[in-house]
Amino acid sequence: MNDERRRSGRDETEDERLDRKFNDLLQELRVMQTGAQLTAGFLLTLPFQDTFQKLDDFQTALYLALVILAALCTALVMAPVAIHRRLSGRHVKARVVESAHRLVYGVIGCISLLVAGMVLLIWDVVVDRTWAGVAAAGIAAVLVLLLLVLPARLDHRAA
C-alpha cells in the first residue's frame, strides 16, 4: 500500500480518486447552480415591477452590476462541465479536476458578492442607504466567517 492510500484511509487507485473528487465537485456545483439560478431569476423579475422605474442612479447601477454577477456565476458553474465534455477521454482527468476545483472557488466568491449585493440593493430600496450598508457589511462578514474562516480553522485542526 502506498503512502497516499495509507494517509487517505481509502483503498482507491489514482484514477478512482480523481473520479471521486470530480463527482464531489459536480455535486457541489449542482448546489451552487441552484442558488445562482434562483438569484438570477429574482433579478430578472425586477425590471417588470412598477416600482423599478423609481430606482435612483446608484440603485440602477447596483442592479445592473448584480445582473452581470449573476451571469458570471452561471458561466463559472457551467465551465467545469464544458471542460469535462471537451477533455473527456483524453486521459487528463487530473487537469480537469484541478481546473474545476479552482472554478468552484470563483463560484463561491461570485455568489458571495451576489448575495451581499442583493442585500445592499433590497435594504437600500426598502429602508435607506445607511442601513443597507450595515446590512450588506453584516452579511459579508457572515459569508467571510462561514466560507473562509471556518474551513481554514477546520483544515488547521485536521492538520
Secondary structure, DSSP 8 states (H G I E B T S, - for coil): --HHHHHHT----HHHHHHHHHHHHHHHHHHHHHHHHHHHHHHHHGGGSGGGGG--HHHHHHHHHHHHHHHHHHHHHHHHHHHHHHHTTSS-HHHHHHHHHHHHHHHHHHHHHHHHHHHHHHHHHHT-HHHHHHHHHHHHHHHHIIIIIHHHHHHHHH-
